[in-house]
Amino acid sequence: MDGQDEQDEDGMVNIQAVLFDADGVLQHTVEGGREKIATLDGSATPNEDFLQDFFKAETPCLRGDADLADTIADVLKKWDSPYTVEQAIETHTKIVAMNPESIEVVHDLRKLGVPTYLATNQHEYRARYMSEVFRYADIFDGEFYSCRLGTKKPEPDYFHAVLKSLPYPPERLLFIDDRSQNVAAARSVGIHGVEYEICQGVEALRSILREYGLENCTR
């Protein structure tokens, strides 16, 4: 654990709830997903310039400052794409898949009475898909989508917004994310942050929880 972690008198960090990032921690991009987006300009092979324009158009939507349908429409028009806005949004929304082993960890925590929360950067279309189709609304005790908070990771304001909605002090929260800058932002407001990537395997995730005193959630 980080040397700056605050500990109780018995030397153990008392974590009361866990925050999980989604992409790269609980879910992954399906094979060929990036390539599908990169050919939405109508090209036969992935167009990296189009892909960068697409992701740039997505950025303000992650804060809820714009509607993806509007920003993507401009990109498709620029590249004279044969695809509709609806087709482009559906392609981008559905290129992710849940990792059952990671979700099992979440279930194990909740069975023990440890609240879990989703903390992720998403535009509204993806947020709705994840909440309703992946059923994250049922899997987690709460969901913190950047587009609904008006701020996104790694901005410290994102974590301040999360803290305002939770009954726990920051030192009682554990945040797990696959990006170091997001982990650093969480730590900057007093939340325990740990970097983890889905490719490390579920045992590495359970090991992190053991380090923070949540041994009973492991198998």
Long-range contacts (C-beta under 8 A, 24 or more apart in sequence): 1-192, 1-211, 1-212, 2-187, 2-192, 2-193, 4-187, 5-192, 6-171, 12-213, 13-171, 13-192, 13-212, 13-213, 14-172, 14-213, 15-114, 15-172, 15-173, 15-174, 15-192, 15-212, 15-213, 15-214, 16-114, 16-115, 16-168, 16-172, 16-173, 17-114, 17-115, 17-116, 17-117, 17-141, 17-166, 17-168, 17-172, 17-173, 17-174, 18-109, 18-114, 18-115, 18-116, 18-117, 18-173, 18-174, 18-175, 18-176, 18-209, 18-214, 19-116, 19-117, 19-118, 19-119, 19-144, 19-162, 19-173, 19-174, 19-175, 19-176, 19-186, 19-191, 20-102, 20-106, 20-116, 20-117, 20-118, 20-119, 20-140, 20-176, 21-119, 21-120, 21-153, 21-175, 21-176, 21-177, 21-178, 21-179, 21-182, 22-96, 22-118, 22-120, 22-122, 22-130, 22-136, 23-96, 23-120, 23-121, 23-178, 24-177, 24-178, 24-179, 24-197, 24-198, 25-102, 25-176, 25-177, 25-178, 25-196, 25-197, 25-198, 25-205, 26-98, 26-99, 26-102, 26-103, 26-106, 26-118, 26-198, 27-96, 27-97, 27-98, 27-99, 27-102, 27-130, 27-134, 27-198, 28-96, 28-97, 28-99, 28-198, 29-95, 29-96, 29-97, 30-95, 30-96, 30-97, 33-95, 33-96, 34-95, 36-91, 36-95, 37-91, 37-92, 37-95, 40-76, 40-81, 40-83, 40-87, 40-88, 40-91, 41-76, 41-79, 41-80, 41-81, 42-79, 42-80, 42-81, 42-82, 42-83, 47-79, 50-75, 50-79, 53-78, 53-79, 54-88, 54-92, 58-92, 58-123, 61-123, 61-124, 61-147, 62-121, 62-122, 62-123, 62-146, 62-147, 62-152, 63-146, 63-147, 63-150, 63-151, 63-152, 64-124, 64-146, 64-147, 64-148, 64-149, 64-150, 65-150, 67-124, 68-92, 68-123, 68-124, 68-125, 89-125, 92-125, 92-126, 93-125, 93-126, 93-129, 94-129, 96-126, 96-130, 98-134, 99-198, 99-202, 101-202, 102-198, 102-202, 102-205, 103-139, 104-202, 105-202, 105-205, 105-206, 105-209, 105-217, 106-139, 106-140, 107-139, 108-217, 108-218, 108-219, 109-209, 109-214, 109-217, 110-141, 111-217, 112-214, 112-216, 112-217, 114-214, 114-217, 115-141, 115-142, 116-140, 116-141, 117-141, 117-142, 117-143, 117-144, 117-162, 117-166, 118-142, 118-143, 118-144, 118-145, 119-144, 119-153, 119-158, 119-162, 119-175, 119-177, 120-144, 120-145, 120-146, 121-145, 121-146, 121-152, 121-153, 122-146, 122-147, 123-147, 124-148, 142-166, 153-177, 153-179, 153-181, 153-182, 153-185, 154-179, 154-181, 154-182, 154-184, 154-185, 155-185, 156-185, 156-188, 156-189, 158-185, 159-185, 159-186, 159-188, 159-189, 159-191, 160-189, 163-189, 163-191, 174-209, 174-212, 176-205, 176-208
